[in-house]
């Protein structure tokens, strides 16, 4: 029976330059390469939107790269890995 795990990809607000686009792609690749160990294979990527507001638990949300998120809407990805 297959097992699945999910990992949050980098969160991006706005990409303004080609360099920022290339950096965002490289960050996704770094996460995929880091997680593809011990028999885990990259399976799928799913985009989703996160909206953070000042009140509630979202106020304490940290991204996977360790900085506090300001209020706003962010695009994120969920990376899915599969292991047989």
Secondary structure as the mmCIF struct_conf table of DSSP 4:
data_model
#
loop_
_struct_conf.conf_type_id
_struct_conf.id
_struct_conf.beg_label_comp_id
_struct_conf.beg_label_asym_id
_struct_conf.beg_label_seq_id
_struct_conf.end_label_comp_id
_struct_conf.end_label_asym_id
_struct_conf.end_label_seq_id
STRN STRN1 UNK A 3 UNK A 8
STRN STRN2 UNK A 12 UNK A 12
BEND BEND1 UNK A 13 UNK A 13
BEND BEND2 UNK A 17 UNK A 17
HELX_RH_AL_P HELX_RH_AL_P1 UNK A 18 UNK A 35
TURN_TY1_P TURN_TY1_P1 UNK A 38 UNK A 39
STRN STRN3 UNK A 41 UNK A 52
BEND BEND3 UNK A 54 UNK A 56
HELX_RH_3T_P HELX_RH_3T_P1 UNK A 57 UNK A 60
STRN STRN4 UNK A 62 UNK A 62
TURN_TY1_P TURN_TY1_P2 UNK A 64 UNK A 65
BEND BEND4 UNK A 66 UNK A 66
STRN STRN5 UNK A 68 UNK A 68
HELX_LH_PP_P HELX_LH_PP_P1 UNK A 69 UNK A 70
BEND BEND5 UNK A 71 UNK A 71
STRN STRN6 UNK A 72 UNK A 83
#
